Amino acid sequence: MTDDRATRLQALFDEASLLPWDQRGEFLDRVCAGDVALRLDLERQLRNVGDTVVVLDRSAVTGETELPPEPLQAGTLLGPWEIERLVGQGGMGEVYQARRADRAFELRVAIKLLKRGLDTHQVIRRFLLERRILAQLTHPNIAHALDAGAAPDGRPYLVMEYVEGQAITDYARTGTNGQALSITEMLRLMIVVCQAVQEAHKRQIVHRDLKPSNVLVTAEGQVKLLDFGIAKSLSEEEVDATRMAGEATALTPAYAAPEQILGQAITPATDVYALGVMLYELLTARLPHRREGRSASVIVVELDKETVLRPSTVLRQERGRLPEPERASRLRDVSKDLDLIAIKALHPDTARRYADAEALGDDLQRLLDQRPIQARPDSLAYSASRFVGRNRLVVAAAAAVMLALTTGLSIAIWQAGIARTEARSALLQKQRAEQVKEFMLSVFKEQDPYEHTRQQQRTPLQLIVEAARRVDADLSGDPEIHAEVLVELAGIRVNLGDVAGAREMLERALAQQKSIYGPDSLPVARSLIELARAADKEKGDGSSEIEPNVREALRILALPGQGDRRAVADAKLLLGRALGFSQSSTAEALKVLEEARQIDEAVDGKDSRAAVNVLLAEMAVLRRANRVAETEKAAREAISRLERLVGPDNISLAYPLYELGSLLTTEQSRYAEAIPLLQRSIAIRRKELGNKDPSLPVNLAQLGDAYASLNQYEEARTAFAEGERAVPENDDATLYYFLFRRLIFEQTAEQWKEAEVDARRVVALSRKLYGDLYPFTWQAAAVLGHALASQGRFEDAEKTLIEARTKMLLAAGPGAYDNASPAAMLGIARLLGGRPLEALEPLRAALLLTEAVFDRTTSVWATNALNLAEALLQIDNIGANAEAKSLIDQALSVYEPGTEPIFLAKALVDRGIWRFKVGDDVGGRADMDQATKLFISNSGNHDIDMARIKKALSKKN
């Protein structure tokens, strides 16, 4: 880098570092003016630098290295303490292990010494404030201060209890015996942490830098809270005494609360947020957001876009982060209540977060004690469920007594009112029948060409809206019939797709029914179920409105005299699906669904439509929970029952057939079994709904994947072509999803011309739908670059891939696995262009990113390892050849079981080239022969691989 550029970068850095975080982005936009390299250099330098100490790392700019000040040597004295070794360095100080120099007593301590160059007036005040804060805190789980003084050069130091331990997240992975902690053990640890933090909160002190490295656990399992270096005293009158210049950025971004990042008021809830991040990390082995490596300006801009998935959702969706048995175990143990606690602790609004550490710790203890938590609204049903969990025997005995009492009382009340009920019911039914008859006649008249012209005839939805208006006008004098007919019309309106209109009618009917019959009446329960059904139709199983409505309905239906088994079954079906959606309550969901199915089977028979609907819901819940064998069993049972009920070609069979085919393909690699199921599902959809059924593209893409996995590429191409024709007109989202699936197939099959066309379409659609900061936009751009390079268009490929790599870095952030694909494709393009030395950097980067997520037994790792091995073989020196051999051997151990013959063949080519290099011509030829047979016997374009084989063999002939 030239001196002029280094000087300019230094000047811009100096100017930017003096700005608050939320103003730096605008500054960089202005001064960089499209110079991406300059912007990346500045963001990298600013990323981890607080405003307290602003020093540019010139070595990154000029390549020069400036040695840091020498640490204190062993044997140096600080007062009565003798330095033994340097154990760590932070932003403000160096930390040493030390002991008493006079050996008056044996005690190891940690000494925090202010760094040279930081002994300004403000920084020293901050250091002294830390001393004062620690002197106030005497708690067994806080590392306490023992002494203080000044070094010979005047720098202050602080002597603290020495703690030998692991960061809490590391300890959770290994425990004291090498075994990962259970969820219960993790929560007990977090409760102790909360108690330690609450000791500070009681004294009006906010830590402000809680993170795993500041919460250590000793070998004996004792928690120790460290480092109050940027703590804030809320009772301090002079603000500057607790702040350094620009202190809004003296924090760890990954664990900082939004109000810290924005420089807003600090409260104990600020520490609660950091505790919430640690809790989330313990549960999921990842952070709740994606701030790592992002610039301050980007974090500030994206704060209001941050969304936090429930821990159970992360555990369900993200595989490979934890060993599979551990992930499954955590998924079982992370309850819905624990999800809610974590989400409440991480709420961006301090008013909706736990007020302090004590409140968070109390809720965690309530969870362990099976008491109602504060993170969710209380209800009779919920409180009762937690009471029952704690007192099962007492409840069982009380229930027996209450059953005897209520049964007798209910019978007496029922018999006394039966005559009045029957009379009233007869009248209501007669009036309702008249209303329905009138409405049906009006529907027929609407379609009568002698009554209305075709232009005047109305749609079914328009008829329902008109009927509702007429009901409001004609039946307002009889609120009972009025409400009942509204509910019926609303149900039809939901089925016609007008959920908002149906909801308005149901809410009016519910208000009337509560006024007429009271809040615990059967009509109210039925309307609550209909409201839940409307929410399910509008937002799916995950709607937050379903569970409270159906639980309230079930509470009413359980009261004496409210026997409606069909309503109970309907409510339990909706509840089970809602519980299963979050996966935090899979066991409860399956229990509720089984109860619903038993009711339906008892009332309507085992092969009834209602019973099968519940069985399909059980299948969906089981699949979300990744219980593959049970999902398959439920799907096959549902298909068998539906075939008996409606015949072999009914449209209701399309869904379970597709789900079973998808399960066999994606979860079990049983492609040959999956194909006829998928074909049958597609045929039924086409017969009943035509070629424009919106589900067809997804079905055909799954079929194409199954064919491709069996190397039946012609059949795969046909399925994908049919799928594209089936995409609804102007449905960009479905087209985008479909094309991305086909693009993956074309890359695997090495159909580079087709891949280029589809990649360009996917990139354009992705930018249109989701914008430039969407990682999958640049994933597709990386495939485009690969396709261009594979066709020999290296200059276009290089340009495309450098842009994809740069934009992916901005979209996903440094360190994200998303960066692996554009890096790998760039390396492959340079290899194909004969530039192996330039290929090394991106290929190594791709492999390192992959290793952070996948272990070395996965095909994902092996693919990236082979790419790097190919580059190393082309460099051809002893060290490169040895590294290549190690990578090839590990990749072969992944592919040799034979499940992926094409990749096995690629690995054999690499090993054959290596064997030729070391003089093993016999072994090299054997590898090349085996690879050739595999390529010939499997479909696809293997011209590039066959050319490598030919070139290697020609050198030996």
TAZI-V838331 format. One record per backbone hydrogen bond with DSSP energy under -1.0 kcal/mol. CO is the residue of the C=O (numbers start at 1). NH is the residue of the N-H. Records with the same first field share a line. If there is no record, write none. Layout:
BEGIN
CO=NH  NH
END
This chain:
BEGIN
2=6
3=7
4=8
5=9
6=10
7=11
8=12
9=13
10=14
11=15
12=16
13=17
16=19
20=23
21=24
23=27
24=28
25=29
26=30
27=31
28=32
29=33
32=35
34=36
35=39
36=40
37=41
38=42
39=43
40=44
41=45
42=46
43=47
46=49
56=58
57=60
58=62
59=63
73=76
76=83
78=81
80=101
81=78
82=99
83=75
85=97
88=95
92=115
93=90
94=113
95=87  88
96=111
97=84  85
98=109
99=82
109=98
110=160
111=96
112=158
113=94
115=118
118=120
120=124
121=125
122=126
123=127
124=128
125=129
126=130
127=131
128=132
129=133
130=134
131=135
139=142
141=225
144=161
147=159
149=157
151=154
155=151
156=114
157=149
158=112
159=146  147
160=110
166=217
167=171
168=172
170=174
171=175
172=181
174=178
182=186
183=187
184=188
185=189
186=190
187=191
188=192
189=193
190=194
191=195
192=196
193=197
194=198
195=199
196=200
197=201
198=202
200=205
201=204
204=234
206=232
211=214
212=215
214=226
215=168
216=224
217=166
218=221
222=218
224=216
225=143
228=231
232=206
233=236
238=241
239=242
244=247
246=249
247=250
249=251
252=255
257=261
258=262
259=264
260=263
267=270
268=272
269=273
270=274
271=275
272=276
273=277
274=278
275=279
276=280
277=281
278=282
279=283
280=284
281=285
291=294
295=299
296=300
297=301
298=302
302=305
303=306
310=314
311=315
312=316
313=317
314=318
323=327
324=328
325=329
326=330
327=331
328=332
329=333
330=334
333=335
335=339
336=340
337=341
338=342
339=343
340=344
341=345
342=346
344=347
349=352
356=360
357=361
358=362
359=363
360=364
361=365
362=366
363=367
364=368
365=369
366=371
367=370
379=383
380=384
381=385
382=386
383=387
384=388
385=389
386=390
387=391
391=395
392=396
393=397
394=398
395=399
396=400
397=401
398=402
399=403
400=404
401=405
402=406
403=407
404=408
405=409
406=410
407=411
408=412
409=413
410=414
411=415
412=416
413=417
417=421
418=422
419=423
420=424
421=425
422=426
423=427
424=428
425=429
426=430
427=431
428=432
429=433
430=434
431=435
432=436
433=437
434=438
435=439
436=440
437=441
438=442
439=443
440=444
441=445
442=446
445=448
448=451  452
453=457
459=463
460=464
461=465
462=466
463=467
464=468
465=469
466=470
467=471
468=472
469=473
470=474
471=475
475=478
478=482
479=483
480=484
481=485
482=486
483=487
484=488
485=489
486=490
487=491
488=492
489=493
490=494
491=495
492=496
493=498
494=497
497=499
498=502
499=503
500=504
501=505
502=506
503=507
504=508
505=509
506=510
507=511
508=512
509=513
510=514
511=515
512=516
513=517
514=518
518=521
521=525
522=526
523=527
524=528
525=529
526=530
527=531
528=532
529=533
530=534
531=535
532=536
533=537
534=538
535=539
536=540
540=543
545=549
546=550
547=551
548=552
549=553
550=554
551=555
552=556
553=557
554=558
556=559
559=562
564=568
565=569
566=570
567=571
568=572
569=573
570=574
571=575
572=576
573=577
574=578
575=579
576=580
577=581
585=589
586=590
587=591
588=592
589=593
590=594
591=595
592=596
593=597
594=598
595=599
596=600
597=601
598=602
599=603
600=604
605=608
608=612
609=613
610=614
611=615
612=616
613=617
614=618
615=619
616=620
617=621
618=622
619=623
620=624
621=625
622=627
623=626
626=628
627=631
628=632
629=633
630=634
631=635
632=636
633=637
634=638
635=639
636=640
637=641
638=642
639=643
640=644
641=645
642=646
643=647
650=653
651=654
653=657
654=658
655=659
656=660
657=661
658=662
659=663
660=664
661=665
662=666
663=667
664=670
669=671
670=674
671=675
674=678
675=679
676=680
677=681
678=682
679=683
680=684
681=685
682=686
683=687
684=688
685=689
686=690
690=693
693=696
695=699
696=700
697=701
698=702
699=703
700=704
701=705
702=706
703=707
704=708
705=709
707=710  712
708=711
711=713
712=716
713=717
714=718
715=719
716=720
717=721
718=722
719=723
720=724
721=725
722=726
724=727
728=731
730=732
731=735
732=736
733=737
734=738
735=739
736=740
737=741
738=742
739=743
740=744
741=745
742=746
743=747
744=748
745=749
746=751
749=941
750=752
751=755
752=756
753=757
754=758
755=759
756=760
757=761
758=762
759=763
760=764
761=765
762=766
763=767
764=768
765=769
766=770
774=777
775=779
776=780
777=781
778=782
779=783
780=784
781=785
782=786
783=787
784=788
785=789
786=790
788=793
789=792
792=794
793=797
794=798
795=799
796=800
797=801
798=802
799=803
800=804
801=805
802=806
803=807
804=808
805=809
806=810
807=811
808=812
809=813
813=816
816=819
817=820
819=823
820=824
821=825
822=826
823=827
824=828
825=829
826=830
827=831
828=832
829=833
830=835
831=834
835=839
839=843
840=844
841=845
842=846
843=847
844=848
845=849
846=850
847=851
848=852
850=853  854
855=858
858=862
859=863
860=864
861=865
862=866
863=867
864=868
865=869
866=870
867=871
868=872
869=873
870=874
871=875
872=876
877=881
878=882
879=883
880=884
881=885
882=886
883=887
884=888
885=889
886=890
887=891
888=892
889=893
891=895
892=896
895=898
900=904
901=905
902=906
903=907
904=908
905=909
906=910
907=911
908=912
909=913
910=914
911=915
912=916
913=917
914=918
915=920
916=919
919=921
920=924
921=925
922=926
923=927
924=928
925=929
926=930
927=931
928=932
929=933
930=934
931=935
932=936
933=937
942=946
943=947
944=948
945=949
946=950
947=951
948=952
949=953
950=954
951=955
953=956
END
